[in-house]
Amino acid sequence: MRRNIYWTVAYWIVAYLTYLAAALGTACLAQTAIDLNSQSRSVDFSGFAYTKPVQTGTALPATCSVGQMFFNSAAPNGQNLYGCTAANVWTLQSGGGSGGSVTIDNGSTIVGTRPVLSFSAGLGTLLTTSDTGSAIAIQTSADTSVMTTLAAEQSGGALLCASASGSATTYTCSLSPTLYAYTAGMVLHWQAGVSGAGGPTTLNVDTQGVVSVKLPDGATDPGPGDVVAGRIRQIWYDGTVFRLVEPVVPAGILGEALPTCGSTVRGRLWFVAGATGVKDSLSVCAKDSTNTFAWRSLY
């Protein structure tokens, strides 16, 4: 009887130990295969000493599914995080649109913070923008239709107003780049195609309108010899008329033909350099008491 009791107790002890071992084994297996999606709620990683929430590597995987993230450790700082936006398509996740903002500082004064930066070219400049895949490239250049370049200045073309008209009183010319408006104070290098006849003279630049050409006083018409074919005369616009700039040498010294003395040439000096052994001469166009105009020798 006593032996049967011992065997019964032993049986239950073995059964209990077997059950306990099975339970512990199940618990161990559960700890190594926890499904956070179904077996957890409100997971908080803030207390973890070490976390790595996305895949990491030096090259983007060849394949991906929508929503997958990847940290490219070989990319430039700030351009490391990529998201899979379509099957097998990785897109850099950067601060643009509503995803981030940039603070603009102008001379230590903060202009503002916005998710979108707007660039616009000012007068005389051009902007070319492109997306390199990892950055937005902005290249500035000069608008040569507005700004004068060194090449244009050295070629003399920026201010050259070469007339090709056949008239000795009504001239036209074109600039390159085209003139869009007359501006008070503007200076042009005018090269007439035909020598001026004297008297009322006009110039129309790039069809901007007919403007009278006057002597430096702004009131007197040019006389014969003031506008010579093929020679450049500087003129400037005073807001109403073009004025000839006073020449640095007197008329005649460059071999111009002596014009007929009359009311339009009255008061002009005319200098002629003499050849070897011949004296120079200086004359003035003036009238006598009989109102007769003639060149009067001063030397």
Protein Blocks (a to p, Z undefined) as FASTA:
>chain_A
ZZmmmmmmmmmmmmmmmmmmmmmmmmmmmmmmccfklmgghiafklpcbdcfbccdfbdc
fbdcehiacddfkbcehilbccdfbghiacddddehjlbccdddeehiafbdcfbdcddd
dehiacddddehjaccddddddfklbccfklmmnommmmccdfbfbfkbccdddddddfb
dcehiacddddfbdcebijddddehhiapcddddfkomaccdehjacghiacddddehla
ccddddfbdehjlopacddddfklgoiacdddddehiacddddddddfkopacdddfZZ
